[in-house]
Amino acid sequence: MDDSRNSSRRSLGEADFSNRPAPVRSTPERKQVSRDLIFLLTFVAMLVGMGFLADFSIRKGDIQRYINGVDSWGNVCGREDNTALAGVVDSGKDQSGRQFVLHLALDINTLISMIGVFPQKSSSASLCVKKCPTSATNCGQLLADNGYNLAKNVVDRRVCTMPQDIILPHHPVLRFCIPSQLLKVCGAENRHFFLTGYEGSNMRM
């Protein structure tokens, strides 16, 4: 019966694989072992080093300086027990009631003076303030309201260098005072991008 089936298969042109030998591997089987021991040890050493740096930073550093921000005299905003620094008159101040950071370098008036519209030096001072100035505010009055008793030459040369000593309105973002005009510009750019992108997507549909 089997012979008749095999003969019928050959007559129909079908290949007969019953007697075909098993395939032979071109390379001998080898035991799989890790060949990246050096790189593994290097990676472990890197993790240990990162852990050491993280531990050292937490124990010796002060993360509140990044979260709360500091003024130009090393005082952490919103903190009562700031450390006095040698030779820095206004360091070590109680800033517990002044939790916002005002970077005068971001003020629009300061930016105008930086590009040369007014022949004045730009301010790079940062202040801890009770609240962000929501309207045009005199720089000297802002310093007095927030407990800064600075020498006149420091105020004139480093802090109140904006045109007419006027600080423009700011808006609080987290613990930072951001110029309202800057937020408006960024908001307008975002709205323009959204509208143009939305219109473009409708045109493609």
Rosetta constraint file for C-alpha pairs under 8 A:
AtomPair CA 1 CA 5 HARMONIC 6.48 0.50
AtomPair CA 2 CA 6 HARMONIC 6.24 0.50
AtomPair CA 3 CA 7 HARMONIC 6.10 0.50
AtomPair CA 4 CA 8 HARMONIC 6.09 0.50
AtomPair CA 5 CA 9 HARMONIC 6.20 0.50
AtomPair CA 6 CA 10 HARMONIC 6.26 0.50
AtomPair CA 7 CA 11 HARMONIC 6.10 0.50
AtomPair CA 8 CA 12 HARMONIC 6.21 0.50
AtomPair CA 9 CA 13 HARMONIC 6.31 0.50
AtomPair CA 9 CA 14 HARMONIC 5.32 0.50
AtomPair CA 9 CA 15 HARMONIC 7.60 0.50
AtomPair CA 9 CA 16 HARMONIC 7.79 0.50
AtomPair CA 10 CA 14 HARMONIC 5.71 0.50
AtomPair CA 10 CA 15 HARMONIC 7.14 0.50
AtomPair CA 10 CA 16 HARMONIC 7.67 0.50
AtomPair CA 36 CA 40 HARMONIC 6.05 0.50
AtomPair CA 37 CA 41 HARMONIC 6.16 0.50
AtomPair CA 38 CA 42 HARMONIC 6.21 0.50
AtomPair CA 39 CA 43 HARMONIC 6.10 0.50
AtomPair CA 40 CA 44 HARMONIC 6.23 0.50
AtomPair CA 41 CA 45 HARMONIC 6.10 0.50
AtomPair CA 42 CA 46 HARMONIC 6.18 0.50
AtomPair CA 43 CA 47 HARMONIC 6.34 0.50
AtomPair CA 44 CA 48 HARMONIC 6.26 0.50
AtomPair CA 45 CA 49 HARMONIC 6.14 0.50
AtomPair CA 46 CA 50 HARMONIC 6.15 0.50
AtomPair CA 47 CA 51 HARMONIC 6.15 0.50
AtomPair CA 48 CA 52 HARMONIC 6.22 0.50
AtomPair CA 49 CA 53 HARMONIC 6.25 0.50
AtomPair CA 50 CA 54 HARMONIC 6.08 0.50
AtomPair CA 51 CA 55 HARMONIC 6.12 0.50
AtomPair CA 52 CA 56 HARMONIC 6.10 0.50
AtomPair CA 53 CA 57 HARMONIC 6.03 0.50
AtomPair CA 54 CA 58 HARMONIC 6.20 0.50
AtomPair CA 55 CA 59 HARMONIC 6.17 0.50
AtomPair CA 56 CA 60 HARMONIC 5.83 0.50
AtomPair CA 56 CA 61 HARMONIC 7.57 0.50
AtomPair CA 57 CA 61 HARMONIC 4.90 0.50
AtomPair CA 57 CA 62 HARMONIC 7.96 0.50
AtomPair CA 58 CA 62 HARMONIC 7.20 0.50
AtomPair CA 58 CA 63 HARMONIC 7.55 0.50
AtomPair CA 62 CA 66 HARMONIC 7.86 0.50
AtomPair CA 63 CA 67 HARMONIC 6.45 0.50
AtomPair CA 64 CA 68 HARMONIC 5.46 0.50
AtomPair CA 64 CA 69 HARMONIC 7.15 0.50
AtomPair CA 64 CA 76 HARMONIC 7.30 0.50
AtomPair CA 65 CA 69 HARMONIC 4.97 0.50
AtomPair CA 65 CA 70 HARMONIC 5.99 0.50
AtomPair CA 65 CA 76 HARMONIC 5.88 0.50
AtomPair CA 66 CA 70 HARMONIC 7.93 0.50
AtomPair CA 68 CA 76 HARMONIC 6.61 0.50
AtomPair CA 68 CA 77 HARMONIC 5.75 0.50
AtomPair CA 68 CA 78 HARMONIC 6.97 0.50
AtomPair CA 68 CA 99 HARMONIC 7.14 0.50
AtomPair CA 68 CA 100 HARMONIC 7.67 0.50
AtomPair CA 68 CA 101 HARMONIC 7.71 0.50
AtomPair CA 68 CA 175 HARMONIC 6.44 0.50
AtomPair CA 69 CA 76 HARMONIC 5.96 0.50
AtomPair CA 69 CA 77 HARMONIC 5.93 0.50
AtomPair CA 69 CA 101 HARMONIC 6.27 0.50
AtomPair CA 69 CA 175 HARMONIC 7.86 0.50
AtomPair CA 70 CA 74 HARMONIC 5.82 0.50
AtomPair CA 70 CA 75 HARMONIC 5.31 0.50
AtomPair CA 70 CA 76 HARMONIC 4.37 0.50
AtomPair CA 70 CA 77 HARMONIC 5.54 0.50
AtomPair CA 70 CA 101 HARMONIC 7.07 0.50
AtomPair CA 70 CA 126 HARMONIC 7.38 0.50
AtomPair CA 70 CA 127 HARMONIC 7.60 0.50
AtomPair CA 70 CA 128 HARMONIC 7.16 0.50
AtomPair CA 71 CA 75 HARMONIC 5.55 0.50
AtomPair CA 71 CA 76 HARMONIC 6.73 0.50
AtomPair CA 71 CA 77 HARMONIC 7.05 0.50
AtomPair CA 71 CA 101 HARMONIC 7.11 0.50
AtomPair CA 71 CA 125 HARMONIC 7.40 0.50
AtomPair CA 71 CA 126 HARMONIC 4.68 0.50
AtomPair CA 71 CA 127 HARMONIC 4.73 0.50
AtomPair CA 71 CA 128 HARMONIC 5.78 0.50
AtomPair CA 72 CA 125 HARMONIC 5.66 0.50
AtomPair CA 72 CA 126 HARMONIC 5.13 0.50
AtomPair CA 72 CA 127 HARMONIC 6.69 0.50
AtomPair CA 73 CA 88 HARMONIC 6.75 0.50
AtomPair CA 73 CA 90 HARMONIC 6.07 0.50
AtomPair CA 73 CA 91 HARMONIC 5.24 0.50
AtomPair CA 74 CA 85 HARMONIC 7.75 0.50
AtomPair CA 74 CA 91 HARMONIC 5.96 0.50
AtomPair CA 74 CA 92 HARMONIC 7.77 0.50
AtomPair CA 75 CA 79 HARMONIC 7.84 0.50
AtomPair CA 75 CA 82 HARMONIC 5.76 0.50
AtomPair CA 75 CA 83 HARMONIC 7.49 0.50
AtomPair CA 75 CA 91 HARMONIC 5.91 0.50
AtomPair CA 75 CA 92 HARMONIC 6.23 0.50
AtomPair CA 75 CA 93 HARMONIC 6.48 0.50
AtomPair CA 75 CA 95 HARMONIC 7.25 0.50
AtomPair CA 76 CA 82 HARMONIC 6.57 0.50
AtomPair CA 76 CA 95 HARMONIC 7.09 0.50
AtomPair CA 77 CA 95 HARMONIC 5.49 0.50
AtomPair CA 77 CA 96 HARMONIC 6.94 0.50
AtomPair CA 77 CA 98 HARMONIC 5.94 0.50
AtomPair CA 77 CA 99 HARMONIC 4.97 0.50
AtomPair CA 77 CA 100 HARMONIC 6.57 0.50
AtomPair CA 77 CA 101 HARMONIC 6.82 0.50
AtomPair CA 77 CA 128 HARMONIC 5.41 0.50
AtomPair CA 77 CA 129 HARMONIC 8.00 0.50
AtomPair CA 78 CA 95 HARMONIC 5.07 0.50
AtomPair CA 78 CA 96 HARMONIC 4.11 0.50
AtomPair CA 78 CA 97 HARMONIC 5.94 0.50
AtomPair CA 78 CA 98 HARMONIC 5.26 0.50
AtomPair CA 78 CA 99 HARMONIC 4.10 0.50
AtomPair CA 78 CA 100 HARMONIC 7.53 0.50
AtomPair CA 78 CA 128 HARMONIC 7.93 0.50
AtomPair CA 79 CA 94 HARMONIC 6.54 0.50
AtomPair CA 79 CA 95 HARMONIC 5.20 0.50
AtomPair CA 79 CA 96 HARMONIC 4.55 0.50
AtomPair CA 79 CA 99 HARMONIC 7.90 0.50
AtomPair CA 80 CA 93 HARMONIC 7.36 0.50
AtomPair CA 80 CA 94 HARMONIC 4.40 0.50
AtomPair CA 80 CA 95 HARMONIC 5.43 0.50
AtomPair CA 80 CA 96 HARMONIC 4.68 0.50
AtomPair CA 81 CA 92 HARMONIC 7.11 0.50
AtomPair CA 81 CA 93 HARMONIC 7.52 0.50
AtomPair CA 81 CA 94 HARMONIC 6.23 0.50
AtomPair CA 82 CA 91 HARMONIC 7.43 0.50
AtomPair CA 82 CA 92 HARMONIC 4.50 0.50
AtomPair CA 82 CA 93 HARMONIC 5.99 0.50
AtomPair CA 82 CA 94 HARMONIC 6.52 0.50
AtomPair CA 82 CA 95 HARMONIC 7.84 0.50
AtomPair CA 83 CA 91 HARMONIC 6.96 0.50
AtomPair CA 83 CA 92 HARMONIC 4.57 0.50
AtomPair CA 83 CA 93 HARMONIC 7.91 0.50
AtomPair CA 84 CA 88 HARMONIC 7.54 0.50
AtomPair CA 84 CA 91 HARMONIC 4.87 0.50
AtomPair CA 84 CA 92 HARMONIC 3.78 0.50
AtomPair CA 84 CA 93 HARMONIC 7.54 0.50
AtomPair CA 85 CA 89 HARMONIC 7.98 0.50
AtomPair CA 85 CA 91 HARMONIC 5.78 0.50
AtomPair CA 85 CA 92 HARMONIC 6.89 0.50
AtomPair CA 90 CA 148 HARMONIC 7.52 0.50
AtomPair CA 90 CA 149 HARMONIC 7.71 0.50
AtomPair CA 90 CA 150 HARMONIC 7.61 0.50
AtomPair CA 95 CA 99 HARMONIC 7.23 0.50
AtomPair CA 95 CA 128 HARMONIC 7.11 0.50
AtomPair CA 97 CA 130 HARMONIC 6.03 0.50
AtomPair CA 98 CA 128 HARMONIC 5.45 0.50
AtomPair CA 98 CA 129 HARMONIC 4.63 0.50
AtomPair CA 98 CA 130 HARMONIC 4.07 0.50
AtomPair CA 98 CA 131 HARMONIC 7.26 0.50
AtomPair CA 98 CA 146 HARMONIC 7.44 0.50
AtomPair CA 99 CA 128 HARMONIC 6.45 0.50
AtomPair CA 99 CA 129 HARMONIC 6.43 0.50
AtomPair CA 99 CA 130 HARMONIC 6.14 0.50
AtomPair CA 99 CA 131 HARMONIC 7.72 0.50
AtomPair CA 99 CA 175 HARMONIC 6.65 0.50
AtomPair CA 100 CA 128 HARMONIC 5.60 0.50
AtomPair CA 100 CA 129 HARMONIC 5.28 0.50
AtomPair CA 100 CA 130 HARMONIC 6.29 0.50
AtomPair CA 100 CA 131 HARMONIC 6.23 0.50
AtomPair CA 100 CA 132 HARMONIC 6.92 0.50
AtomPair CA 100 CA 172 HARMONIC 7.73 0.50
AtomPair CA 100 CA 175 HARMONIC 4.87 0.50
AtomPair CA 100 CA 176 HARMONIC 5.46 0.50
AtomPair CA 100 CA 177 HARMONIC 6.66 0.50
AtomPair CA 101 CA 126 HARMONIC 6.76 0.50
AtomPair CA 101 CA 127 HARMONIC 5.72 0.50
AtomPair CA 101 CA 128 HARMONIC 4.84 0.50
AtomPair CA 101 CA 129 HARMONIC 6.29 0.50
AtomPair CA 101 CA 175 HARMONIC 6.28 0.50
AtomPair CA 101 CA 176 HARMONIC 4.84 0.50
AtomPair CA 101 CA 177 HARMONIC 6.00 0.50
AtomPair CA 102 CA 126 HARMONIC 5.55 0.50
AtomPair CA 102 CA 127 HARMONIC 5.08 0.50
AtomPair CA 102 CA 128 HARMONIC 6.30 0.50
AtomPair CA 102 CA 129 HARMONIC 6.81 0.50
AtomPair CA 102 CA 132 HARMONIC 7.20 0.50
AtomPair CA 102 CA 176 HARMONIC 6.31 0.50
AtomPair CA 102 CA 177 HARMONIC 5.13 0.50
AtomPair CA 102 CA 178 HARMONIC 7.66 0.50
AtomPair CA 103 CA 107 HARMONIC 7.35 0.50
AtomPair CA 103 CA 124 HARMONIC 7.35 0.50
AtomPair CA 103 CA 125 HARMONIC 6.36 0.50
AtomPair CA 103 CA 126 HARMONIC 4.45 0.50
AtomPair CA 103 CA 127 HARMONIC 6.55 0.50
AtomPair CA 103 CA 177 HARMONIC 7.21 0.50
AtomPair CA 104 CA 110 HARMONIC 7.00 0.50
AtomPair CA 104 CA 123 HARMONIC 6.04 0.50
AtomPair CA 104 CA 124 HARMONIC 6.12 0.50
AtomPair CA 104 CA 125 HARMONIC 5.74 0.50
AtomPair CA 104 CA 126 HARMONIC 5.97 0.50
AtomPair CA 104 CA 127 HARMONIC 7.84 0.50
AtomPair CA 104 CA 159 HARMONIC 7.65 0.50
AtomPair CA 105 CA 110 HARMONIC 6.04 0.50
AtomPair CA 105 CA 111 HARMONIC 7.05 0.50
AtomPair CA 105 CA 122 HARMONIC 7.11 0.50
AtomPair CA 105 CA 123 HARMONIC 5.54 0.50
AtomPair CA 105 CA 124 HARMONIC 4.93 0.50
AtomPair CA 105 CA 125 HARMONIC 6.84 0.50
AtomPair CA 105 CA 126 HARMONIC 7.85 0.50
AtomPair CA 106 CA 110 HARMONIC 6.97 0.50
AtomPair CA 106 CA 111 HARMONIC 6.88 0.50
AtomPair CA 106 CA 178 HARMONIC 7.33 0.50
AtomPair CA 106 CA 179 HARMONIC 6.88 0.50
AtomPair CA 107 CA 111 HARMONIC 6.31 0.50
AtomPair CA 107 CA 167 HARMONIC 6.95 0.50
AtomPair CA 107 CA 168 HARMONIC 6.85 0.50
AtomPair CA 107 CA 179 HARMONIC 5.96 0.50
AtomPair CA 108 CA 112 HARMONIC 6.19 0.50
AtomPair CA 108 CA 168 HARMONIC 7.13 0.50
AtomPair CA 108 CA 179 HARMONIC 7.02 0.50
AtomPair CA 108 CA 181 HARMONIC 7.50 0.50
AtomPair CA 108 CA 182 HARMONIC 7.69 0.50
AtomPair CA 109 CA 113 HARMONIC 6.38 0.50
AtomPair CA 109 CA 162 HARMONIC 5.50 0.50
AtomPair CA 109 CA 163 HARMONIC 6.29 0.50
AtomPair CA 109 CA 166 HARMONIC 7.74 0.50
AtomPair CA 109 CA 167 HARMONIC 7.14 0.50
AtomPair CA 109 CA 168 HARMONIC 7.18 0.50
AtomPair CA 110 CA 114 HARMONIC 6.22 0.50
AtomPair CA 110 CA 122 HARMONIC 5.54 0.50
AtomPair CA 110 CA 123 HARMONIC 6.38 0.50
AtomPair CA 110 CA 161 HARMONIC 7.27 0.50
AtomPair CA 110 CA 162 HARMONIC 5.05 0.50
AtomPair CA 110 CA 163 HARMONIC 7.55 0.50
AtomPair CA 111 CA 115 HARMONIC 6.56 0.50
AtomPair CA 111 CA 122 HARMONIC 7.32 0.50
AtomPair CA 112 CA 116 HARMONIC 6.80 0.50
AtomPair CA 112 CA 117 HARMONIC 5.95 0.50
AtomPair CA 112 CA 118 HARMONIC 7.12 0.50
AtomPair CA 113 CA 117 HARMONIC 5.64 0.50
AtomPair CA 113 CA 118 HARMONIC 5.01 0.50
AtomPair CA 113 CA 119 HARMONIC 6.70 0.50
AtomPair CA 113 CA 120 HARMONIC 5.84 0.50
AtomPair CA 113 CA 121 HARMONIC 6.75 0.50
AtomPair CA 113 CA 122 HARMONIC 5.97 0.50
AtomPair CA 113 CA 162 HARMONIC 6.69 0.50
AtomPair CA 113 CA 163 HARMONIC 7.25 0.50
AtomPair CA 114 CA 120 HARMONIC 7.68 0.50
AtomPair CA 114 CA 121 HARMONIC 6.92 0.50
AtomPair CA 114 CA 122 HARMONIC 5.47 0.50
AtomPair CA 116 CA 120 HARMONIC 7.66 0.50
AtomPair CA 118 CA 163 HARMONIC 7.21 0.50
AtomPair CA 120 CA 161 HARMONIC 6.55 0.50
AtomPair CA 120 CA 162 HARMONIC 7.45 0.50
AtomPair CA 120 CA 163 HARMONIC 7.83 0.50
AtomPair CA 121 CA 157 HARMONIC 7.40 0.50
AtomPair CA 121 CA 158 HARMONIC 7.98 0.50
AtomPair CA 121 CA 161 HARMONIC 6.15 0.50
AtomPair CA 122 CA 158 HARMONIC 7.72 0.50
AtomPair CA 122 CA 161 HARMONIC 5.96 0.50
AtomPair CA 122 CA 162 HARMONIC 6.90 0.50
AtomPair CA 123 CA 157 HARMONIC 7.94 0.50
AtomPair CA 123 CA 158 HARMONIC 5.45 0.50
AtomPair CA 123 CA 159 HARMONIC 5.40 0.50
AtomPair CA 123 CA 160 HARMONIC 6.84 0.50
AtomPair CA 123 CA 161 HARMONIC 5.57 0.50
AtomPair CA 123 CA 162 HARMONIC 7.08 0.50
AtomPair CA 124 CA 158 HARMONIC 6.80 0.50
AtomPair CA 124 CA 159 HARMONIC 7.10 0.50
AtomPair CA 125 CA 158 HARMONIC 6.55 0.50
AtomPair CA 125 CA 159 HARMONIC 5.51 0.50
AtomPair CA 128 CA 146 HARMONIC 7.45 0.50
AtomPair CA 129 CA 146 HARMONIC 5.73 0.50
AtomPair CA 130 CA 146 HARMONIC 6.69 0.50
AtomPair CA 131 CA 172 HARMONIC 7.96 0.50
AtomPair CA 132 CA 169 HARMONIC 7.87 0.50
AtomPair CA 132 CA 170 HARMONIC 5.80 0.50
AtomPair CA 132 CA 171 HARMONIC 6.27 0.50
AtomPair CA 132 CA 172 HARMONIC 6.10 0.50
AtomPair CA 132 CA 177 HARMONIC 5.63 0.50
AtomPair CA 133 CA 137 HARMONIC 6.59 0.50
AtomPair CA 133 CA 167 HARMONIC 7.81 0.50
AtomPair CA 133 CA 168 HARMONIC 7.55 0.50
AtomPair CA 133 CA 169 HARMONIC 5.44 0.50
AtomPair CA 133 CA 170 HARMONIC 5.50 0.50
AtomPair CA 133 CA 171 HARMONIC 7.54 0.50
AtomPair CA 134 CA 168 HARMONIC 7.91 0.50
AtomPair CA 134 CA 169 HARMONIC 4.51 0.50
AtomPair CA 134 CA 170 HARMONIC 5.35 0.50
AtomPair CA 134 CA 171 HARMONIC 6.53 0.50
AtomPair CA 135 CA 168 HARMONIC 6.35 0.50
AtomPair CA 135 CA 169 HARMONIC 4.40 0.50
AtomPair CA 135 CA 170 HARMONIC 7.42 0.50
AtomPair CA 136 CA 166 HARMONIC 6.27 0.50
AtomPair CA 136 CA 167 HARMONIC 5.60 0.50
AtomPair CA 136 CA 168 HARMONIC 4.54 0.50
AtomPair CA 136 CA 169 HARMONIC 5.38 0.50
AtomPair CA 137 CA 141 HARMONIC 7.41 0.50
AtomPair CA 137 CA 142 HARMONIC 6.91 0.50
AtomPair CA 137 CA 166 HARMONIC 5.56 0.50
AtomPair CA 137 CA 167 HARMONIC 5.14 0.50
AtomPair CA 137 CA 168 HARMONIC 6.54 0.50
AtomPair CA 137 CA 169 HARMONIC 7.57 0.50
AtomPair CA 138 CA 142 HARMONIC 6.27 0.50
AtomPair CA 138 CA 165 HARMONIC 5.82 0.50
AtomPair CA 138 CA 166 HARMONIC 4.77 0.50
AtomPair CA 138 CA 167 HARMONIC 6.15 0.50
AtomPair CA 139 CA 143 HARMONIC 6.37 0.50
AtomPair CA 139 CA 160 HARMONIC 5.77 0.50
AtomPair CA 139 CA 165 HARMONIC 5.37 0.50
AtomPair CA 139 CA 166 HARMONIC 5.79 0.50
AtomPair CA 139 CA 167 HARMONIC 6.02 0.50
AtomPair CA 140 CA 144 HARMONIC 6.34 0.50
AtomPair CA 140 CA 155 HARMONIC 7.93 0.50
AtomPair CA 140 CA 160 HARMONIC 7.14 0.50
AtomPair CA 140 CA 165 HARMONIC 7.49 0.50
AtomPair CA 141 CA 145 HARMONIC 6.09 0.50
AtomPair CA 142 CA 146 HARMONIC 6.33 0.50
AtomPair CA 143 CA 147 HARMONIC 6.33 0.50
AtomPair CA 143 CA 148 HARMONIC 5.11 0.50
AtomPair CA 143 CA 149 HARMONIC 7.46 0.50
AtomPair CA 144 CA 148 HARMONIC 5.75 0.50
AtomPair CA 144 CA 149 HARMONIC 7.03 0.50
AtomPair CA 150 CA 154 HARMONIC 6.44 0.50
AtomPair CA 150 CA 155 HARMONIC 6.43 0.50
AtomPair CA 151 CA 155 HARMONIC 6.37 0.50
AtomPair CA 152 CA 156 HARMONIC 6.06 0.50
AtomPair CA 153 CA 157 HARMONIC 5.85 0.50
AtomPair CA 153 CA 158 HARMONIC 7.99 0.50
AtomPair CA 154 CA 158 HARMONIC 5.41 0.50
AtomPair CA 154 CA 159 HARMONIC 6.70 0.50
AtomPair CA 155 CA 159 HARMONIC 4.79 0.50
AtomPair CA 155 CA 160 HARMONIC 5.49 0.50
AtomPair CA 155 CA 161 HARMONIC 7.89 0.50
AtomPair CA 156 CA 160 HARMONIC 5.50 0.50
AtomPair CA 156 CA 161 HARMONIC 6.17 0.50
AtomPair CA 157 CA 161 HARMONIC 6.41 0.50
AtomPair CA 160 CA 165 HARMONIC 5.53 0.50
AtomPair CA 161 CA 165 HARMONIC 6.42 0.50
AtomPair CA 162 CA 166 HARMONIC 6.49 0.50
AtomPair CA 162 CA 167 HARMONIC 7.35 0.50
AtomPair CA 168 CA 179 HARMONIC 7.15 0.50
AtomPair CA 169 CA 179 HARMONIC 6.12 0.50
AtomPair CA 169 CA 180 HARMONIC 5.80 0.50
AtomPair CA 169 CA 181 HARMONIC 7.86 0.50
AtomPair CA 170 CA 177 HARMONIC 5.63 0.50
AtomPair CA 170 CA 178 HARMONIC 5.20 0.50
AtomPair CA 170 CA 179 HARMONIC 4.16 0.50
AtomPair CA 170 CA 180 HARMONIC 4.81 0.50
AtomPair CA 170 CA 181 HARMONIC 7.98 0.50
AtomPair CA 171 CA 177 HARMONIC 5.45 0.50
AtomPair CA 171 CA 178 HARMONIC 5.25 0.50
AtomPair CA 171 CA 179 HARMONIC 6.13 0.50
AtomPair CA 171 CA 180 HARMONIC 5.53 0.50
AtomPair CA 172 CA 176 HARMONIC 5.65 0.50
AtomPair CA 172 CA 177 HARMONIC 4.59 0.50
AtomPair CA 172 CA 178 HARMONIC 6.19 0.50
AtomPair CA 173 CA 177 HARMONIC 6.17 0.50
AtomPair CA 173 CA 178 HARMONIC 6.64 0.50
AtomPair CA 178 CA 182 HARMONIC 7.24 0.50
AtomPair CA 178 CA 183 HARMONIC 7.19 0.50
AtomPair CA 179 CA 183 HARMONIC 6.50 0.50
AtomPair CA 180 CA 184 HARMONIC 6.18 0.50
AtomPair CA 181 CA 185 HARMONIC 6.18 0.50
AtomPair CA 182 CA 186 HARMONIC 6.21 0.50
AtomPair CA 183 CA 187 HARMONIC 5.92 0.50
AtomPair CA 184 CA 188 HARMONIC 6.02 0.50
AtomPair CA 185 CA 189 HARMONIC 6.19 0.50
AtomPair CA 186 CA 190 HARMONIC 6.18 0.50
AtomPair CA 187 CA 191 HARMONIC 6.13 0.50
AtomPair CA 188 CA 192 HARMONIC 6.03 0.50
AtomPair CA 189 CA 193 HARMONIC 6.09 0.50
AtomPair CA 190 CA 194 HARMONIC 6.06 0.50
AtomPair CA 191 CA 195 HARMONIC 6.03 0.50
AtomPair CA 192 CA 196 HARMONIC 6.02 0.50
AtomPair CA 193 CA 197 HARMONIC 5.91 0.50
AtomPair CA 194 CA 198 HARMONIC 5.94 0.50
AtomPair CA 195 CA 199 HARMONIC 6.01 0.50
AtomPair CA 196 CA 200 HARMONIC 5.97 0.50
AtomPair CA 197 CA 201 HARMONIC 6.13 0.50
AtomPair CA 198 CA 202 HARMONIC 6.30 0.50
AtomPair CA 199 CA 203 HARMONIC 6.24 0.50
AtomPair CA 200 CA 204 HARMONIC 6.31 0.50
AtomPair CA 201 CA 205 HARMONIC 6.40 0.50
